[in-house]
Amino acid sequence: MITGKTLIEKGFKPGKWFKEAIEHANKHKLEGKALLQYLESASPTIIDPFAEPLDYHKNIRAATEHERANVEQVFATMHELMKTPTLIKGAVMPDACPTGAKGQIPVGGIVAAKNAIHPAMHSADICCSVMMTNLGHIDPKLVLDAAQSVTHFGGGGRQDLFDFPKELEEKIKSNKYLNTERSLNLAKTHLGTQGDGNHFLFIGRSEQTGETIIVTHHGSRGFGANLYSTGMKLADYFRREISPKTLEKNAWIPYDTDEGKAYWEALQLVREWTKLNHTVLHNATYQKMGIDPVNRFWNEHNFVFKEDDLFYHAKGATPLADKFVPDSHEGLRLIPLNMSEPVLIVKGETTENNLGFAPHGAGRNVSRSQHKRNKAGKTIEEIFAEETKDLDIRFFSDHIDISELPSAYKNAKNVQAQMKEFNLGTVVDEILPYGCIMAGDWDINAPWKVKARERWEKRKQENKEK
């Protein structure tokens, strides 16, 4: 009788394949040389990282000292990333900036992997995306006021829930990676929320027509983050089985497995949820005003895109190619820059160096914390007044976040110049800024911090009374 112990004694590493192999060997009464040959054919093939990195396209050029340091870090992390054995090609965009440890895909990075989905390469903010709705010739302030009354920024979900489509709920329940009580609760309570960080609700006017346009920017919130956690655990299981020398953050789920196909289907449902999340906010805004929209379109810039057995992982990069956007609107895409700059409406073609992608925004040269340190000589109010002159900028939490002001980002004109230089899309219109809403520094009054302050004040009072 062949058991797991038999396989271990023959030098094989325990894994998922043991069960099927043991059943097969016992059924066919394999032994000796025949058993060893079968086990060698059935055991997972170990795939080591490339000894040298693959080449990739560098669609970025440093224009300042800060940018030079940033670009060097981007190239250093790409150097390690391109050793990942599933990859066949890659590129970086002009807005690229590193995030995480060396070897982790940078913001503004694109890589194509064969038969592999890398959860860390789409990140926890699955399907971060932008949607625009043209509301015609209407006062932008009225739109921003209406939008502020229906949106939600900051941590957690909301109590005033939007109706959740029964059909989408059934799809979620049919997927083994999404069908949990936590996942369903996040899907419902986070619908109509935009989170924090660089997510925004922007109001502007078309340069060409003067019409007022609303643009929202957010991802899949806790619903997507929950899937990401599942995906990372699943990918690491496969990494330990088939590629233990690959960096943990670059672990992958083979698409040609049951797990891979189910995870890919889960990603598509997260995409559907995220599009709905944009839609309910846009609809609630124009319905509150009693008007009808002129047109609408959207696109992701943080997702995985499939072409045959290749999976393009875009970490902060806008897909230009229609093959990547199943609900494309005349090939138009949105690229936001910063709150004081226009949102670009672009079109473009796939080239050898862009791999079918464009930048997703202006990116950063320094971290949020470093930017705050760089501004230490002025008050928050002074910085805000200087950088938002003539704009209607609102923070949902009522606390200014200077790490989201224009100076926190790369020079938008340099990014646009490099878009032309590297053929990364053509601007066909610009949405000129009127104002926007962002989360702000909501963490100041996060529930746990409020409770901590209350406990501290209570202890102080008790000590006084002793």
TORKOL-4160 file (C-alpha; in steps of 0.2 Angstrom, whole numbers, padded with zeros to 4 digits, m for minus):
466
<pt num="1" X="0000" Y="0000" Z="0000"/>
<pt num="2" X="0007" Y="0017" Z="m0006"/>
<pt num="3" X="0005" Y="0031" Z="0006"/>
<pt num="4" X="0011" Y="0049" Z="0008"/>
<pt num="5" X="0026" Y="0042" Z="0018"/>
<pt num="6" X="0031" Y="0031" Z="0004"/>
<pt num="7" X="0032" Y="0047" Z="m0008"/>
<pt num="8" X="0042" Y="0057" Z="0006"/>
<pt num="9" X="0054" Y="0042" Z="0008"/>
<pt num="10" X="0057" Y="0043" Z="m0011"/>
<pt num="11" X="0062" Y="0061" Z="m0009"/>
<pt num="12" X="0046" Y="0070" Z="m0015"/>
<pt num="13" X="0040" Y="0085" Z="m0007"/>
<pt num="14" X="0022" Y="0084" Z="0000"/>
<pt num="15" X="0009" Y="0094" Z="m0009"/>
<pt num="16" X="m0008" Y="0095" Z="m0017"/>
<pt num="17" X="m0003" Y="0082" Z="m0030"/>
<pt num="18" X="0000" Y="0068" Z="m0017"/>
<pt num="19" X="m0018" Y="0063" Z="m0016"/>
<pt num="20" X="m0021" Y="0060" Z="m0034"/>
<pt num="21" X="m0004" Y="0052" Z="m0036"/>
<pt num="22" X="m0007" Y="0040" Z="m0022"/>
<pt num="23" X="m0024" Y="0035" Z="m0028"/>
<pt num="24" X="m0017" Y="0032" Z="m0046"/>
<pt num="25" X="m0002" Y="0022" Z="m0040"/>
<pt num="26" X="m0012" Y="0011" Z="m0029"/>
<pt num="27" X="m0026" Y="0008" Z="m0042"/>
<pt num="28" X="m0013" Y="0003" Z="m0055"/>
<pt num="29" X="m0002" Y="m0006" Z="m0042"/>
<pt num="30" X="0014" Y="0003" Z="m0047"/>
<pt num="31" X="0030" Y="m0002" Z="m0039"/>
<pt num="32" X="0049" Y="m0001" Z="m0042"/>
<pt num="33" X="0055" Y="0008" Z="m0058"/>
<pt num="34" X="0037" Y="0011" Z="m0064"/>
<pt num="35" X="0032" Y="0019" Z="m0048"/>
<pt num="36" X="0047" Y="0031" Z="m0048"/>
<pt num="37" X="0044" Y="0036" Z="m0066"/>
<pt num="38" X="0026" Y="0040" Z="m0063"/>
<pt num="39" X="0030" Y="0050" Z="m0048"/>
<pt num="40" X="0043" Y="0060" Z="m0057"/>
<pt num="41" X="0030" Y="0064" Z="m0071"/>
<pt num="42" X="0016" Y="0068" Z="m0059"/>
<pt num="43" X="0026" Y="0079" Z="m0047"/>
<pt num="44" X="0026" Y="0098" Z="m0050"/>
<pt num="45" X="0039" Y="0105" Z="m0061"/>
<pt num="46" X="0050" Y="0118" Z="m0051"/>
<pt num="47" X="0052" Y="0134" Z="m0060"/>
<pt num="48" X="0066" Y="0145" Z="m0055"/>
<pt num="49" X="0067" Y="0164" Z="m0058"/>
<pt num="50" X="0077" Y="0170" Z="m0073"/>
<pt num="51" X="0095" Y="0172" Z="m0069"/>
<pt num="52" X="0095" Y="0189" Z="m0078"/>
<pt num="53" X="0080" Y="0200" Z="m0081"/>
<pt num="54" X="0070" Y="0202" Z="m0097"/>
<pt num="55" X="0072" Y="0218" Z="m0106"/>
<pt num="56" X="0057" Y="0230" Z="m0104"/>
<pt num="57" X="0052" Y="0246" Z="m0113"/>
<pt num="58" X="0057" Y="0262" Z="m0103"/>
<pt num="59" X="0044" Y="0275" Z="m0108"/>
<pt num="60" X="0050" Y="0288" Z="m0095"/>
<pt num="61" X="0063" Y="0301" Z="m0095"/>
<pt num="62" X="0069" Y="0311" Z="m0079"/>
<pt num="63" X="0068" Y="0330" Z="m0081"/>
<pt num="64" X="0073" Y="0335" Z="m0063"/>
<pt num="65" X="0084" Y="0329" Z="m0049"/>
<pt num="66" X="0069" Y="0322" Z="m0039"/>
<pt num="67" X="0064" Y="0313" Z="m0055"/>
<pt num="68" X="0081" Y="0305" Z="m0058"/>
<pt num="69" X="0081" Y="0297" Z="m0041"/>
<pt num="70" X="0063" Y="0291" Z="m0044"/>
<pt num="71" X="0067" Y="0284" Z="m0061"/>
<pt num="72" X="0082" Y="0275" Z="m0054"/>
<pt num="73" X="0072" Y="0267" Z="m0041"/>
<pt num="74" X="0059" Y="0262" Z="m0054"/>
<pt num="75" X="0072" Y="0254" Z="m0065"/>
<pt num="76" X="0080" Y="0245" Z="m0049"/>
<pt num="77" X="0063" Y="0237" Z="m0045"/>
<pt num="78" X="0059" Y="0233" Z="m0063"/>
<pt num="79" X="0076" Y="0224" Z="m0064"/>
<pt num="80" X="0071" Y="0212" Z="m0051"/>
<pt num="81" X="0053" Y="0210" Z="m0056"/>
<pt num="82" X="0058" Y="0205" Z="m0074"/>
<pt num="83" X="0066" Y="0190" Z="m0067"/>
<pt num="84" X="0049" Y="0182" Z="m0063"/>
<pt num="85" X="0048" Y="0166" Z="m0073"/>
<pt num="86" X="0031" Y="0169" Z="m0080"/>
<pt num="87" X="0034" Y="0185" Z="m0088"/>
<pt num="88" X="0038" Y="0188" Z="m0107"/>
<pt num="89" X="0038" Y="0207" Z="m0108"/>
<pt num="90" X="0035" Y="0223" Z="m0099"/>
<pt num="91" X="0035" Y="0242" Z="m0099"/>
<pt num="92" X="0035" Y="0257" Z="m0088"/>
<pt num="93" X="0025" Y="0274" Z="m0090"/>
<pt num="94" X="0031" Y="0292" Z="m0088"/>
<pt num="95" X="0021" Y="0293" Z="m0071"/>
<pt num="96" X="0030" Y="0277" Z="m0064"/>
<pt num="97" X="0035" Y="0277" Z="m0046"/>
<pt num="98" X="0040" Y="0263" Z="m0034"/>
<pt num="99" X="0029" Y="0255" Z="m0021"/>
<pt num="100" X="0034" Y="0242" Z="m0009"/>
<pt num="101" X="0050" Y="0232" Z="m0009"/>
<pt num="102" X="0062" Y="0230" Z="m0023"/>
<pt num="103" X="0056" Y="0218" Z="m0036"/>
<pt num="104" X="0038" Y="0223" Z="m0033"/>
<pt num="105" X="0029" Y="0230" Z="m0048"/>
<pt num="106" X="0029" Y="0249" Z="m0048"/>
<pt num="107" X="0015" Y="0261" Z="m0051"/>
<pt num="108" X="0015" Y="0264" Z="m0069"/>
<pt num="109" X="0022" Y="0247" Z="m0073"/>
<pt num="110" X="0015" Y="0234" Z="m0085"/>
<pt num="111" X="0020" Y="0216" Z="m0087"/>
<pt num="112" X="0013" Y="0202" Z="m0098"/>
<pt num="113" X="0013" Y="0184" Z="m0090"/>
<pt num="114" X="0010" Y="0168" Z="m0098"/>
<pt num="115" X="m0004" Y="0157" Z="m0091"/>
<pt num="116" X="m0002" Y="0166" Z="m0074"/>
<pt num="117" X="m0012" Y="0179" Z="m0063"/>
<pt num="118" X="m0001" Y="0188" Z="m0050"/>
<pt num="119" X="m0012" Y="0196" Z="m0037"/>
<pt num="120" X="0001" Y="0207" Z="m0030"/>
<pt num="121" X="0003" Y="0215" Z="m0048"/>
<pt num="122" X="m0015" Y="0221" Z="m0047"/>
<pt num="123" X="m0014" Y="0225" Z="m0029"/>
<pt num="124" X="m0027" Y="0226" Z="m0016"/>
<pt num="125" X="m0036" Y="0241" Z="m0025"/>
<pt num="126" X="m0042" Y="0229" Z="m0038"/>
<pt num="127" X="m0050" Y="0238" Z="m0053"/>
<pt num="128" X="m0045" Y="0256" Z="m0048"/>
<pt num="129" X="m0054" Y="0266" Z="m0062"/>
<pt num="130" X="m0062" Y="0282" Z="m0068"/>
<pt num="131" X="m0079" Y="0286" Z="m0075"/>
<pt num="132" X="m0085" Y="0302" Z="m0083"/>
<pt num="133" X="m0103" Y="0307" Z="m0086"/>
<pt num="134" X="m0107" Y="0322" Z="m0097"/>
<pt num="135" X="m0121" Y="0332" Z="m0089"/>
<pt num="136" X="m0123" Y="0346" Z="m0102"/>
<pt num="137" X="m0123" Y="0364" Z="m0100"/>
<pt num="138" X="m0126" Y="0366" Z="m0081"/>
<pt num="139" X="m0118" Y="0376" Z="m0067"/>
<pt num="140" X="m0103" Y="0365" Z="m0060"/>
<pt num="141" X="m0106" Y="0371" Z="m0043"/>
<pt num="142" X="m0123" Y="0364" Z="m0043"/>
<pt num="143" X="m0116" Y="0347" Z="m0048"/>
<pt num="144" X="m0103" Y="0347" Z="m0035"/>
<pt num="145" X="m0115" Y="0352" Z="m0021"/>
<pt num="146" X="m0127" Y="0338" Z="m0027"/>
<pt num="147" X="m0112" Y="0325" Z="m0028"/>
<pt num="148" X="m0106" Y="0330" Z="m0011"/>
<pt num="149" X="m0123" Y="0326" Z="m0004"/>
<pt num="150" X="m0123" Y="0308" Z="m0011"/>
<pt num="151" X="m0105" Y="0302" Z="m0011"/>
<pt num="152" X="m0095" Y="0295" Z="0004"/>
<pt num="153" X="m0076" Y="0295" Z="0007"/>
<pt num="154" X="m0066" Y="0288" Z="0021"/>
<pt num="155" X="m0065" Y="0271" Z="0030"/>
<pt num="156" X="m0078" Y="0258" Z="0031"/>
<pt num="157" X="m0095" Y="0257" Z="0023"/>
<pt num="158" X="m0111" Y="0267" Z="0024"/>
<pt num="159" X="m0128" Y="0265" Z="0033"/>
<pt num="160" X="m0139" Y="0273" Z="0019"/>
<pt num="161" X="m0136" Y="0258" Z="0008"/>
<pt num="162" X="m0140" Y="0258" Z="m0011"/>
<pt num="163" X="m0151" Y="0244" Z="m0018"/>
<pt num="164" X="m0140" Y="0230" Z="m0023"/>
<pt num="165" X="m0144" Y="0221" Z="m0039"/>
<pt num="166" X="m0150" Y="0203" Z="m0036"/>
<pt num="167" X="m0142" Y="0197" Z="m0052"/>
<pt num="168" X="m0125" Y="0202" Z="m0046"/>
<pt num="169" X="m0128" Y="0195" Z="m0029"/>
<pt num="170" X="m0131" Y="0178" Z="m0037"/>
<pt num="171" X="m0116" Y="0179" Z="m0047"/>
<pt num="172" X="m0105" Y="0183" Z="m0032"/>
<pt num="173" X="m0113" Y="0168" Z="m0023"/>
<pt num="174" X="m0109" Y="0157" Z="m0037"/>
<pt num="175" X="m0090" Y="0160" Z="m0036"/>
<pt num="176" X="m0080" Y="0151" Z="m0022"/>
<pt num="177" X="m0068" Y="0165" Z="m0018"/>
<pt num="178" X="m0082" Y="0178" Z="m0016"/>
<pt num="179" X="m0096" Y="0168" Z="m0008"/>
<pt num="180" X="m0093" Y="0172" Z="0010"/>
<pt num="181" X="m0103" Y="0182" Z="0023"/>
<pt num="182" X="m0089" Y="0195" Z="0024"/>
<pt num="183" X="m0087" Y="0197" Z="0005"/>
<pt num="184" X="m0106" Y="0199" Z="0003"/>
<pt num="185" X="m0107" Y="0212" Z="0017"/>
<pt num="186" X="m0093" Y="0222" Z="0010"/>
<pt num="187" X="m0100" Y="0222" Z="m0007"/>
<pt num="188" X="m0117" Y="0229" Z="0000"/>
<pt num="189" X="m0110" Y="0241" Z="0013"/>
<pt num="190" X="m0096" Y="0248" Z="0002"/>
<pt num="191" X="m0107" Y="0252" Z="m0013"/>
<pt num="192" X="m0107" Y="0270" Z="m0015"/>
<pt num="193" X="m0091" Y="0273" Z="m0006"/>
<pt num="194" X="m0075" Y="0280" Z="m0013"/>
<pt num="195" X="m0062" Y="0277" Z="0000"/>
<pt num="196" X="m0047" Y="0288" Z="0003"/>
<pt num="197" X="m0030" Y="0292" Z="m0003"/>
<pt num="198" X="m0030" Y="0299" Z="m0021"/>
<pt num="199" X="m0048" Y="0294" Z="m0025"/>
<pt num="200" X="m0059" Y="0309" Z="m0030"/>
<pt num="201" X="m0075" Y="0316" Z="m0037"/>
<pt num="202" X="m0070" Y="0329" Z="m0050"/>
<pt num="203" X="m0081" Y="0342" Z="m0058"/>
<pt num="204" X="m0075" Y="0351" Z="m0074"/>
<pt num="205" X="m0080" Y="0358" Z="m0091"/>
<pt num="206" X="m0076" Y="0351" Z="m0108"/>
<pt num="207" X="m0063" Y="0362" Z="m0116"/>
<pt num="208" X="m0071" Y="0358" Z="m0133"/>
<pt num="209" X="m0090" Y="0361" Z="m0129"/>
<pt num="210" X="m0091" Y="0369" Z="m0112"/>
<pt num="211" X="m0102" Y="0355" Z="m0105"/>
<pt num="212" X="m0100" Y="0351" Z="m0086"/>
<pt num="213" X="m0093" Y="0333" Z="m0083"/>
<pt num="214" X="m0092" Y="0323" Z="m0067"/>
<pt num="215" X="m0077" Y="0311" Z="m0065"/>
<pt num="216" X="m0075" Y="0299" Z="m0051"/>
<pt num="217" X="m0060" Y="0289" Z="m0046"/>
<pt num="218" X="m0060" Y="0274" Z="m0035"/>
<pt num="219" X="m0058" Y="0255" Z="m0035"/>
<pt num="220" X="m0067" Y="0240" Z="m0028"/>
<pt num="221" X="m0065" Y="0245" Z="m0010"/>
<pt num="222" X="m0066" Y="0232" Z="0004"/>
<pt num="223" X="m0075" Y="0220" Z="m0008"/>
<pt num="224" X="m0059" Y="0219" Z="m0020"/>
<pt num="225" X="m0047" Y="0220" Z="m0005"/>
<pt num="226" X="m0055" Y="0204" Z="0002"/>
<pt num="227" X="m0052" Y="0195" Z="m0014"/>
<pt num="228" X="m0034" Y="0201" Z="m0015"/>
<pt num="229" X="m0031" Y="0193" Z="0002"/>
<pt num="230" X="m0038" Y="0177" Z="m0004"/>
<pt num="231" X="m0028" Y="0178" Z="m0020"/>
<pt num="232" X="m0011" Y="0181" Z="m0011"/>
<pt num="233" X="m0013" Y="0166" Z="0000"/>
<pt num="234" X="m0018" Y="0155" Z="m0015"/>
<pt num="235" X="m0003" Y="0162" Z="m0025"/>
<pt num="236" X="0009" Y="0159" Z="m0011"/>
<pt num="237" X="0003" Y="0141" Z="m0010"/>
<pt num="238" X="0007" Y="0138" Z="m0028"/>
<pt num="239" X="0023" Y="0147" Z="m0026"/>
<pt num="240" X="0029" Y="0136" Z="m0013"/>
<pt num="241" X="0024" Y="0121" Z="m0024"/>
<pt num="242" X="0031" Y="0126" Z="m0040"/>
<pt num="243" X="0043" Y="0141" Z="m0038"/>
<pt num="244" X="0049" Y="0143" Z="m0021"/>
<pt num="245" X="0063" Y="0154" Z="m0026"/>
<pt num="246" X="0051" Y="0167" Z="m0034"/>
<pt num="247" X="0049" Y="0183" Z="m0023"/>
<pt num="248" X="0033" Y="0181" Z="m0012"/>
<pt num="249" X="0025" Y="0197" Z="m0019"/>
<pt num="250" X="0027" Y="0190" Z="m0037"/>
<pt num="251" X="0019" Y="0173" Z="m0033"/>
<pt num="252" X="0006" Y="0168" Z="m0046"/>
<pt num="253" X="m0010" Y="0157" Z="m0049"/>
<pt num="254" X="m0009" Y="0146" Z="m0064"/>
<pt num="255" X="m0023" Y="0150" Z="m0075"/>
<pt num="256" X="m0025" Y="0133" Z="m0082"/>
<pt num="257" X="m0030" Y="0126" Z="m0065"/>
<pt num="258" X="m0048" Y="0126" Z="m0057"/>
<pt num="259" X="m0041" Y="0139" Z="m0045"/>
<pt num="260" X="m0035" Y="0150" Z="m0059"/>
<pt num="261" X="m0051" Y="0150" Z="m0068"/>
<pt num="262" X="m0061" Y="0153" Z="m0053"/>
<pt num="263" X="m0050" Y="0168" Z="m0048"/>
<pt num="264" X="m0051" Y="0175" Z="m0065"/>
<pt num="265" X="m0070" Y="0174" Z="m0064"/>
<pt num="266" X="m0069" Y="0183" Z="m0047"/>
<pt num="267" X="m0059" Y="0197" Z="m0055"/>
<pt num="268" X="m0072" Y="0200" Z="m0068"/>
<pt num="269" X="m0086" Y="0201" Z="m0055"/>
<pt num="270" X="m0075" Y="0213" Z="m0045"/>
<pt num="271" X="m0074" Y="0223" Z="m0061"/>
<pt num="272" X="m0093" Y="0223" Z="m0063"/>
<pt num="273" X="m0096" Y="0228" Z="m0045"/>
<pt num="274" X="m0083" Y="0243" Z="m0047"/>
<pt num="275" X="m0092" Y="0249" Z="m0063"/>
<pt num="276" X="m0108" Y="0248" Z="m0053"/>
<pt num="277" X="m0100" Y="0258" Z="m0039"/>
<pt num="278" X="m0096" Y="0272" Z="m0050"/>
<pt num="279" X="m0113" Y="0271" Z="m0059"/>
<pt num="280" X="m0124" Y="0273" Z="m0043"/>
<pt num="281" X="m0114" Y="0289" Z="m0038"/>
<pt num="282" X="m0116" Y="0297" Z="m0055"/>
<pt num="283" X="m0134" Y="0292" Z="m0056"/>
<pt num="284" X="m0138" Y="0298" Z="m0039"/>
<pt num="285" X="m0130" Y="0315" Z="m0043"/>
<pt num="286" X="m0140" Y="0319" Z="m0059"/>
<pt num="287" X="m0156" Y="0312" Z="m0052"/>
<pt num="288" X="m0155" Y="0323" Z="m0037"/>
<pt num="289" X="m0154" Y="0338" Z="m0049"/>
<pt num="290" X="m0168" Y="0331" Z="m0060"/>
<pt num="291" X="m0157" Y="0331" Z="m0076"/>
<pt num="292" X="m0152" Y="0318" Z="m0089"/>
<pt num="293" X="m0134" Y="0313" Z="m0094"/>
<pt num="294" X="m0128" Y="0316" Z="m0111"/>
<pt num="295" X="m0115" Y="0302" Z="m0112"/>
<pt num="296" X="m0104" Y="0291" Z="m0101"/>
<pt num="297" X="m0089" Y="0280" Z="m0102"/>
<pt num="298" X="m0076" Y="0273" Z="m0090"/>
<pt num="299" X="m0059" Y="0263" Z="m0089"/>
<pt num="300" X="m0049" Y="0254" Z="m0077"/>
<pt num="301" X="m0030" Y="0258" Z="m0074"/>
<pt num="302" X="m0026" Y="0245" Z="m0061"/>
<pt num="303" X="m0032" Y="0227" Z="m0067"/>
<pt num="304" X="m0027" Y="0212" Z="m0076"/>
<pt num="305" X="m0031" Y="0210" Z="m0095"/>
<pt num="306" X="m0032" Y="0194" Z="m0104"/>
<pt num="307" X="m0027" Y="0191" Z="m0122"/>
<pt num="308" X="m0027" Y="0172" Z="m0126"/>
<pt num="309" X="m0015" Y="0164" Z="m0113"/>
<pt num="310" X="m0006" Y="0181" Z="m0109"/>
<pt num="311" X="m0011" Y="0191" Z="m0094"/>
<pt num="312" X="m0007" Y="0209" Z="m0094"/>
<pt num="313" X="m0005" Y="0216" Z="m0077"/>
<pt num="314" X="m0006" Y="0235" Z="m0077"/>
<pt num="315" X="m0002" Y="0243" Z="m0060"/>
<pt num="316" X="m0008" Y="0261" Z="m0063"/>
<pt num="317" X="m0008" Y="0261" Z="m0082"/>
<pt num="318" X="m0023" Y="0265" Z="m0093"/>
<pt num="319" X="m0027" Y="0252" Z="m0107"/>
<pt num="320" X="m0027" Y="0260" Z="m0124"/>
<pt num="321" X="m0032" Y="0244" Z="m0134"/>
<pt num="322" X="m0050" Y="0240" Z="m0136"/>
<pt num="323" X="m0046" Y="0222" Z="m0134"/>
<pt num="324" X="m0043" Y="0226" Z="m0116"/>
<pt num="325" X="m0059" Y="0236" Z="m0113"/>
<pt num="326" X="m0075" Y="0225" Z="m0117"/>
<pt num="327" X="m0086" Y="0240" Z="m0114"/>
<pt num="328" X="m0076" Y="0253" Z="m0124"/>
<pt num="329" X="m0084" Y="0269" Z="m0129"/>
<pt num="330" X="m0077" Y="0274" Z="m0146"/>
<pt num="331" X="m0059" Y="0270" Z="m0140"/>
<pt num="332" X="m0060" Y="0285" Z="m0127"/>
<pt num="333" X="m0050" Y="0284" Z="m0111"/>
<pt num="334" X="m0048" Y="0295" Z="m0096"/>
<pt num="335" X="m0031" Y="0300" Z="m0088"/>
<pt num="336" X="m0033" Y="0312" Z="m0073"/>
<pt num="337" X="m0017" Y="0322" Z="m0068"/>
<pt num="338" X="m0020" Y="0332" Z="m0052"/>
<pt num="339" X="m0034" Y="0343" Z="m0045"/>
<pt num="340" X="m0028" Y="0359" Z="m0053"/>
<pt num="341" X="m0025" Y="0351" Z="m0070"/>
<pt num="342" X="m0037" Y="0344" Z="m0083"/>
<pt num="343" X="m0043" Y="0326" Z="m0084"/>
<pt num="344" X="m0037" Y="0321" Z="m0101"/>
<pt num="345" X="m0048" Y="0312" Z="m0114"/>
<pt num="346" X="m0037" Y="0301" Z="m0125"/>
<pt num="347" X="m0037" Y="0289" Z="m0139"/>
<pt num="348" X="m0022" Y="0278" Z="m0145"/>
<pt num="349" X="m0015" Y="0263" Z="m0154"/>
<pt num="350" X="m0005" Y="0248" Z="m0148"/>
<pt num="351" X="0014" Y="0250" Z="m0151"/>
<pt num="352" X="0029" Y="0239" Z="m0148"/>
<pt num="353" X="0034" Y="0250" Z="m0133"/>
<pt num="354" X="0017" Y="0254" Z="m0125"/>
<pt num="355" X="0011" Y="0236" Z="m0126"/>
<pt num="356" X="m0007" Y="0244" Z="m0128"/>
<pt num="357" X="m0006" Y="0256" Z="m0113"/>
<pt num="358" X="m0004" Y="0274" Z="m0107"/>
<pt num="359" X="m0001" Y="0283" Z="m0091"/>
<pt num="360" X="m0014" Y="0283" Z="m0078"/>
<pt num="361" X="m0010" Y="0300" Z="m0070"/>
<pt num="362" X="0004" Y="0311" Z="m0065"/>
<pt num="363" X="0012" Y="0299" Z="m0052"/>
<pt num="364" X="0024" Y="0305" Z="m0038"/>
<pt num="365" X="0042" Y="0308" Z="m0036"/>
<pt num="366" X="0042" Y="0307" Z="m0017"/>
<pt num="367" X="0032" Y="0298" Z="m0004"/>
<pt num="368" X="0017" Y="0306" Z="0005"/>
<pt num="369" X="0027" Y="0308" Z="0021"/>
<pt num="370" X="0042" Y="0315" Z="0012"/>
<pt num="371" X="0031" Y="0328" Z="0003"/>
<pt num="372" X="0024" Y="0333" Z="0020"/>
<pt num="373" X="0041" Y="0335" Z="0027"/>
<pt num="374" X="0046" Y="0346" Z="0012"/>
<pt num="375" X="0032" Y="0358" Z="0016"/>
<pt num="376" X="0036" Y="0359" Z="0034"/>
<pt num="377" X="0040" Y="0378" Z="0033"/>
<pt num="378" X="0021" Y="0383" Z="0030"/>
<pt num="379" X="0005" Y="0380" Z="0038"/>
<pt num="380" X="m0007" Y="0368" Z="0030"/>
<pt num="381" X="m0019" Y="0382" Z="0027"/>
<pt num="382" X="m0006" Y="0392" Z="0018"/>
<pt num="383" X="m0001" Y="0378" Z="0007"/>
<pt num="384" X="m0019" Y="0374" Z="0003"/>
<pt num="385" X="m0023" Y="0392" Z="m0001"/>
<pt num="386" X="m0008" Y="0393" Z="m0013"/>
<pt num="387" X="m0011" Y="0377" Z="m0022"/>
<pt num="388" X="m0030" Y="0378" Z="m0024"/>
<pt num="389" X="m0033" Y="0396" Z="m0030"/>
<pt num="390" X="m0048" Y="0398" Z="m0040"/>
<pt num="391" X="m0054" Y="0380" Z="m0037"/>
<pt num="392" X="m0068" Y="0373" Z="m0027"/>
<pt num="393" X="m0059" Y="0360" Z="m0017"/>
<pt num="394" X="m0068" Y="0351" Z="m0003"/>
<pt num="395" X="m0062" Y="0337" Z="0009"/>
<pt num="396" X="m0076" Y="0325" Z="0015"/>
<pt num="397" X="m0068" Y="0324" Z="0032"/>
<pt num="398" X="m0066" Y="0343" Z="0034"/>
<pt num="399" X="m0047" Y="0340" Z="0036"/>
<pt num="400" X="m0035" Y="0345" Z="0022"/>
<pt num="401" X="m0023" Y="0332" Z="0016"/>
<pt num="402" X="m0008" Y="0341" Z="0009"/>
<pt num="403" X="m0001" Y="0325" Z="0002"/>
<pt num="404" X="m0015" Y="0326" Z="m0011"/>
<pt num="405" X="m0012" Y="0344" Z="m0017"/>
<pt num="406" X="m0005" Y="0347" Z="m0034"/>
<pt num="407" X="0013" Y="0349" Z="m0028"/>
<pt num="408" X="0013" Y="0331" Z="m0021"/>
<pt num="409" X="0013" Y="0325" Z="m0039"/>
<pt num="410" X="0024" Y="0325" Z="m0054"/>
<pt num="411" X="0024" Y="0340" Z="m0066"/>
<pt num="412" X="0009" Y="0336" Z="m0077"/>
<pt num="413" X="0016" Y="0345" Z="m0092"/>
<pt num="414" X="0031" Y="0334" Z="m0091"/>
<pt num="415" X="0020" Y="0319" Z="m0091"/>
<pt num="416" X="0010" Y="0325" Z="m0106"/>
<pt num="417" X="0026" Y="0329" Z="m0115"/>
<pt num="418" X="0032" Y="0311" Z="m0113"/>
<pt num="419" X="0015" Y="0304" Z="m0118"/>
<pt num="420" X="0019" Y="0313" Z="m0135"/>
<pt num="421" X="0037" Y="0308" Z="m0135"/>
<pt num="422" X="0034" Y="0289" Z="m0132"/>
<pt num="423" X="0017" Y="0288" Z="m0142"/>
<pt num="424" X="0006" Y="0284" Z="m0127"/>
<pt num="425" X="m0010" Y="0291" Z="m0133"/>
<pt num="426" X="m0017" Y="0307" Z="m0141"/>
<pt num="427" X="m0027" Y="0320" Z="m0131"/>
<pt num="428" X="m0044" Y="0323" Z="m0140"/>
<pt num="429" X="m0052" Y="0334" Z="m0126"/>
<pt num="430" X="m0048" Y="0340" Z="m0109"/>
<pt num="431" X="m0060" Y="0342" Z="m0094"/>
<pt num="432" X="m0055" Y="0358" Z="m0087"/>
<pt num="433" X="m0056" Y="0359" Z="m0068"/>
<pt num="434" X="m0069" Y="0368" Z="m0058"/>
<pt num="435" X="m0067" Y="0358" Z="m0041"/>
<pt num="436" X="m0067" Y="0341" Z="m0033"/>
<pt num="437" X="m0070" Y="0331" Z="m0017"/>
<pt num="438" X="m0058" Y="0320" Z="m0009"/>
<pt num="439" X="m0057" Y="0311" Z="0008"/>
<pt num="440" X="m0045" Y="0322" Z="0016"/>
<pt num="441" X="m0036" Y="0317" Z="0032"/>
<pt num="442" X="m0051" Y="0307" Z="0038"/>
<pt num="443" X="m0040" Y="0297" Z="0050"/>
<pt num="444" X="m0039" Y="0311" Z="0062"/>
<pt num="445" X="m0057" Y="0307" Z="0067"/>
<pt num="446" X="m0057" Y="0289" Z="0063"/>
<pt num="447" X="m0069" Y="0280" Z="0076"/>
<pt num="448" X="m0054" Y="0271" Z="0085"/>
<pt num="449" X="m0045" Y="0287" Z="0087"/>
<pt num="450" X="m0060" Y="0296" Z="0094"/>
<pt num="451" X="m0063" Y="0282" Z="0106"/>
<pt num="452" X="m0044" Y="0282" Z="0111"/>
<pt num="453" X="m0046" Y="0301" Z="0114"/>
<pt num="454" X="m0061" Y="0298" Z="0125"/>
<pt num="455" X="m0053" Y="0285" Z="0135"/>
<pt num="456" X="m0038" Y="0297" Z="0138"/>
<pt num="457" X="m0049" Y="0311" Z="0143"/>
<pt num="458" X="m0059" Y="0300" Z="0155"/>
<pt num="459" X="m0042" Y="0294" Z="0163"/>
<pt num="460" X="m0036" Y="0312" Z="0165"/>
<pt num="461" X="m0053" Y="0316" Z="0173"/>
<pt num="462" X="m0052" Y="0301" Z="0185"/>
<pt num="463" X="m0034" Y="0306" Z="0190"/>
<pt num="464" X="m0039" Y="0324" Z="0194"/>
<pt num="465" X="m0053" Y="0317" Z="0205"/>
<pt num="466" X="m0042" Y="0306" Z="0215"/>
